[in-house]
């Protein structure tokens, strides 16, 4: 890795005198800071390992690196675009200081070194250092080209927050993701929040829509320089069309959202969950939710009136819930038995085979509610609600 440094693959001992030999070094600090620096040649005299070219064993990844001198005295490496997968582009290597034309380095691993700047302009830097091996002293002359700091350092930003589907339902577990601009430049993290609630990190967020209404979601990206970019999305959550699904939802949305106990499926078409006493059946066509049915059963524990009347009380509760969600019924019919409006009489009518059928509708869904005695039972009342997508 030290090929990236000014010293590159050598253990150097700065052996020259420290005089600046009449050079004007007053602008050196500003020039070092104003640009990033990439090595273009390394000349070793005399020949070292049979060559004067100190870059002969460097890879394209090594040559792609840049040196950065920060105003606060930190010394950073820019790995450039040619770097190993997952490796940070920018990282601190140590500190630097400049006295006259002598550039000093203190590395994070405890090493330190010095080089003398022979030439420094807004386009080029030439530095020298010497090192000894056995009885031979070598002089290394490094030449760097200058690059503009703002050329490749555009911050990572969030271009968009993406929804896995167009309509979000209350109670659903929904996956959000982000599209990132300039993702190849810096290592970064992504966090998700809404108001004071923090939801975690990562490209994707799996979030439960607790209730219907207008919601906001913010994604924040922070790059390794500490720069932040935020994007907030406002969206509306509606009541689900059936159970934990919206018409057209794929099976995996229902599977991750359903809170009931999974009971199995019929030919991978009708999927069955049991939750809060209701059996919920989801029917899929072309892997999209197209029909739903809820079924609940009640059997009086005794023949006492207070147990029997519950059959009608439950009926009224379910009709009230449907009316609240879908509005007033579009059709109301009774069959087989006479329903008088008296709770006990009407409960007995249901137990004895009477049928109540009520239809509801909104802009998305048609609903048919039916209450009657369950076939092949003596006194079990079955409440069935069928949901279908409105054409």
C-alpha positions in Angstrom: 0.0 0.0 0.0 2.9 2.4 0.6 3.3 2.6 -3.2 0.6 5.3 -2.8 2.8 7.4 -0.5 5.5 9.8 -1.4 8.0 7.2 -0.3 6.3 4.5 -2.2 8.0 1.1 -1.9 11.2 2.3 -0.2 12.2 2.9 3.4 13.7 6.3 3.0 16.3 8.3 4.9 16.3 12.0 3.9 20.0 12.7 3.6 20.3 16.0 1.9 20.7 19.4 3.6 17.5 21.2 4.4 18.3 24.5 2.8 15.8 25.8 0.2 18.7 27.1 -1.9 17.1 30.5 -2.6 13.7 29.1 -3.8 10.6 31.0 -3.2 8.6 28.5 -1.0 6.0 30.9 0.3 3.3 29.6 -2.1 4.1 25.9 -1.5 1.5 25.3 1.2 -1.3 26.8 -0.8 -0.3 24.9 -3.9 -0.1 21.6 -2.1 -3.6 22.1 -0.7 -5.2 23.5 -3.8 -4.7 20.4 -5.9 -4.5 16.6 -5.7 -1.3 15.0 -6.9 -0.7 11.8 -9.0 2.7 10.3 -9.6 3.8 10.2 -13.3 7.4 9.1 -13.0 9.9 7.8 -10.4 13.5 7.9 -11.4 16.1 6.1 -9.3 19.8 6.8 -9.6 21.8 4.7 -9.8 19.8 1.8 -11.1 17.9 -0.2 -8.5 17.1 -3.9 -9.1 18.4 -3.4 -12.6 16.2 -0.4 -13.6 16.0 3.3 -13.2 12.2 3.1 -13.4 10.7 3.0 -9.9 7.2 2.5 -11.4 8.1 -0.6 -13.4 6.2 -2.9 -11.0 3.3 -0.7 -10.3 -0.2 -1.8 -11.4 -2.9 0.4 -13.0 -4.6 0.6 -9.6 -1.4 2.0 -8.0 -0.9 4.6 -10.8 -4.6 5.6 -10.4 -4.0 7.0 -6.9 -3.9 10.6 -5.8 -2.3 12.4 -2.9 -4.3 15.0 -1.0 -2.9 17.6 1.4 -5.7 18.9 3.6 -5.6 22.4 5.2 -5.9 20.9 8.7 -2.6 19.0 8.3 -4.1 15.7 7.4 -2.7 13.6 4.6 -5.2 11.5 2.5 -5.1 9.0 -0.3 -7.6 9.0 -3.1 -7.7 5.4 -4.5 -9.4 6.7 -7.7 -11.9 4.7 -9.7 -9.5 1.7 -10.2 -9.8 0.2 -6.7 -10.8 -3.1 -5.1 -14.5 -3.7 -4.7 -15.7 -2.4 -1.4 -12.6 -0.4 -0.7 -13.1 3.2 0.4 -12.0 5.8 -2.1 -10.7 8.3 0.4 -8.9 7.6 3.6 -6.5 9.3 6.0 -2.9 8.2 5.9 -1.4 10.5 8.4 -0.3 14.1 8.8 2.0 16.5 6.9 4.0 19.6 7.5 6.1 21.8 5.4 9.2 23.7 6.5 10.7 25.7 3.6 11.0 23.1 0.9 11.1 20.1 3.2 7.9 18.1 3.3 7.5 15.9 6.4 5.1 12.9 6.8 3.8 11.2 9.9 1.8 8.1 9.0 -1.0 6.5 11.0 1.1 3.3 11.4 3.8 5.3 13.3 6.3 5.7 10.4 7.6 9.1 9.3 9.7 10.5 6.5 10.9 13.6 4.7 11.3 14.6 1.1 12.6 17.8 -0.5 10.4 19.7 -3.0 12.5 20.6 -6.0 9.7 22.2 -8.0 6.1 23.0 -7.3 3.6 24.8 -9.6 -0.1 24.6 -10.3 0.6 21.7 -12.8 3.6 19.8 -11.5 5.5 18.8 -8.4 9.0 17.3 -8.3 10.4 15.9 -5.1 13.6 14.0 -4.1 14.7 11.8 -1.3 17.6 9.4 -0.8 18.0 6.0 0.7 20.9 3.7 1.4 21.1 0.0 0.9 24.3 -1.9 1.7 27.1 0.5 0.5 25.1 2.3 -2.1 23.1 5.5 -1.7 20.2 6.0 -4.1 18.4 9.2 -5.1 14.8 9.0 -6.0 13.1 11.8 -8.1 9.3 11.7 -8.1 7.3 13.8 -10.5 3.6 14.4 -10.0 0.8 15.9 -12.1 -1.7 18.2 -10.5 -5.5 17.5 -10.6 -8.4 19.7 -9.6 -10.0 18.6 -6.3 -13.5 19.2 -7.5 -13.2 17.1 -10.7 -14.0 13.7 -9.2 -15.4 14.7 -5.8 -19.0 15.3 -6.5 -21.0 14.2 -3.5 -23.1 11.1 -3.4 -26.7 12.1 -3.6 -30.1 10.4 -3.5 -31.8 10.7 -6.9 -35.1 9.1 -5.9 -37.0 7.0 -3.3 -38.6 4.1 -5.0 -41.8 2.2 -4.1 -42.2 -1.5 -4.8 -45.8 -0.9 -5.9 -48.0 2.0 -6.7 -50.7 1.7 -4.0 -49.8 1.2 -0.3 -52.3 -0.3 2.1 -52.6 0.1 5.9 -51.1 -2.9 7.7 -48.9 -3.8 4.8 -45.1 -4.4 5.1 -43.7 -2.4 2.1 -40.2 -2.3 0.7 -38.7 1.1 -0.2 -35.4 1.6 -2.0 -33.2 4.4 -3.2 -31.4 5.3 -6.4 -28.0 6.9 -5.8 -26.1 9.3 -8.0 -22.3 9.2 -8.2 -22.3 5.9 -6.3 -18.8 4.9 -7.6 -17.0 7.9 -6.1 -17.2 7.4 -2.3 -18.0 4.9 0.3 -21.3 5.9 2.0 -24.1 4.9 4.2 -27.9 5.3 3.8 -30.3 5.9 6.7 -34.1 6.1 6.8 -36.3 8.3 9.0 -39.6 10.0 9.4 -39.8 12.9 11.8 -38.0 11.7 15.0 -38.4 8.0 14.1 -35.2 6.3 12.7 -35.8 3.1 10.8 -32.3 1.8 10.1 -29.7 1.7 7.3 -29.3 0.3 3.9 -30.3 0.6 0.2 -33.7 -1.0 1.1 -36.1 -0.4 3.9 -38.9 -2.8 5.0 -41.5 -0.8 6.8 -45.0 -1.6 8.1 -47.7 0.9 7.2 -49.4 1.2 10.6 -52.4 3.3 9.5 -54.0 5.0 6.5 -53.2 8.7 5.8 -50.5 10.9 4.4 -47.0 9.8 5.4 -43.5 11.1 4.8 -40.2 9.2 4.5 -36.7 10.6 4.4 -33.6 8.9 3.0 -30.2 10.4 4.0 -26.9 9.4 2.4 -23.6 10.3 4.2 -20.4 9.8 2.4 -17.0 9.2 3.9 -16.2 12.9 3.9 -19.2 13.5 6.2 -21.2 15.2 3.5 -25.0 14.5 3.6 -27.7 14.5 1.0 -31.4 14.1 1.9 -34.6 13.4 0.0 -38.1 13.3 1.5 -41.0 11.6 -0.1 -44.7 12.3 0.8 -47.2 9.5 0.0 -50.7 8.4 0.9 -51.6 5.1 2.6 -55.1 3.8 2.0 -57.2 1.0 3.6 -56.5 -2.4 2.1 -58.9 -3.8 -0.5 -59.0 -7.1 1.3 -57.2 -8.4 4.3 -53.6 -7.3 4.0 -53.7 -6.8 0.2 -54.4 -4.4 -2.6 -55.8 -5.6 -5.8 -52.9 -6.6 -8.1 -50.5 -7.2 -5.2 -48.1 -10.2 -5.7 -48.1 -13.1 -3.3 -44.9 -12.1 -1.5 -46.5 -8.8 -0.4 -49.3 -10.7 1.3 -46.9 -13.3 2.8 -44.8 -10.7 4.5 -47.7 -8.6 5.6 -50.2 -11.2 6.9 -50.2 -11.4 10.7 -52.4 -14.5 10.9 -51.4 -18.2 11.0 -50.7 -19.6 7.5 -52.9 -22.6 6.9 -51.8 -23.7 3.4 -52.9 -23.2 -0.2 -54.9 -24.8 -2.9 -53.0 -25.4 -6.1 -50.9 -22.2 -5.4 -54.0 -20.2 -6.2 -56.0 -19.7 -3.0 -53.9 -19.0 0.1 -55.4 -19.4 3.6 -54.6 -17.6 6.8 -56.3 -17.6 10.2 -56.2 -14.5 12.3 -58.5 -12.9 14.9 -61.0 -15.7 14.5 -61.4 -15.1 10.8 -60.3 -17.4 8.0 -58.9 -15.3 5.2 -58.7 -16.7 1.7 -56.7 -14.8 -0.9 -57.2 -15.8 -4.6 -54.5 -15.0 -7.1 -54.7 -14.8 -10.9 -51.4 -14.5 -12.8 -49.7 -14.1 -9.4 -51.9 -11.0 -8.7 -54.5 -10.7 -6.0 -57.9 -10.8 -7.6 -60.4 -12.1 -5.0 -60.7 -12.4 -1.3 -63.0 -14.1 1.2 -63.4 -13.9 5.0 -65.3 -16.5 7.0 -66.2 -16.5 10.7 -68.3 -19.1 12.6 -70.3 -18.8 15.8 -71.9 -21.7 17.7 -74.0 -20.9 20.9 -72.5 -22.8 23.8 -76.0 -23.5 25.3 -79.6 -23.0 24.3 -79.9 -20.0 26.6 -81.2 -16.8 25.0 -78.1 -14.8 25.9 -76.0 -17.2 24.0 -78.3 -17.4 21.0 -78.7 -13.6 20.7 -74.9 -13.2 20.2 -75.4 -14.7 16.7 -77.4 -11.5 15.7 -75.1 -9.2 17.7 -72.1 -10.4 15.7 -74.0 -9.9 12.5 -74.8 -6.3 13.4 -71.1 -5.6 14.3 -69.9 -7.0 11.0 -72.4 -5.0 9.0 -71.5 -1.9 10.9 -67.8 -2.3 10.1 -68.6 -2.8 6.5 -70.8 0.2 6.4 -68.1 2.3 8.0 -65.6 1.3 5.4 -67.7 1.1 2.2 -70.7 3.3 3.0 -74.4 2.4 3.0 -75.4 -1.0 1.5 -76.3 -1.0 -2.2 -78.5 -4.1 -1.7 -80.2 -5.8 1.3 -82.1 -9.1 1.1 -83.3 -11.8 3.4 -84.4 -15.4 2.5 -86.0 -18.5 3.9 -86.9 -17.1 7.3 -88.7 -13.9 8.5 -86.5 -11.3 10.1 -88.5 -9.0 12.4 -85.9 -6.7 13.9 -86.0 -8.4 17.3 -82.5 -9.6 18.1 -83.5 -12.9 19.6 -86.0 -13.7 16.9 -83.5 -12.8 14.1 -80.7 -14.8 15.8 -83.0 -17.8 15.8 -83.9 -17.2 12.2 -80.2 -17.4 11.3 -79.7 -20.6 13.3 -82.7 -22.1 11.6 -81.4 -21.5 8.1 -82.5 -17.9 7.4 -80.2 -15.9 5.1 -79.2 -12.3 5.2 -77.3 -11.0 2.1 -76.0 -7.5 1.9 -73.9 -5.8 -0.8 -71.5 -2.9 -0.6 -69.3 -1.2 -3.1 -66.7 1.6 -3.4 -64.5 2.8 -6.2 -62.2 -0.2 -6.1 -64.2 -3.1 -4.5 -67.5 -5.0 -4.6 -68.4 -6.8 -1.4 -71.1 -9.4 -0.7 -71.8 -10.2 2.9 -73.8 -13.3 3.8 -74.9 -14.7 7.2 -76.7 -18.0 7.6 -76.4 -21.4 9.2 -73.4 -23.4 8.2 -74.3 -26.4 6.0 -74.4 -29.8 7.8 -74.5 -28.2 11.3 -77.3 -27.9 13.8 -76.8 -24.4 15.1 -73.5 -22.9 13.8 -73.9 -19.5 12.1 -71.4 -18.7 9.4 -70.6 -15.1 8.4 -69.0 -14.9 5.0 -67.7 -11.8 3.2 -66.6 -12.0 -0.4 -64.4 -9.2 -1.9 -63.8 -8.7 -5.6 -62.0 -6.1 -7.7 -64.4 -3.6 -9.3 -64.0 -3.4 -13.0 
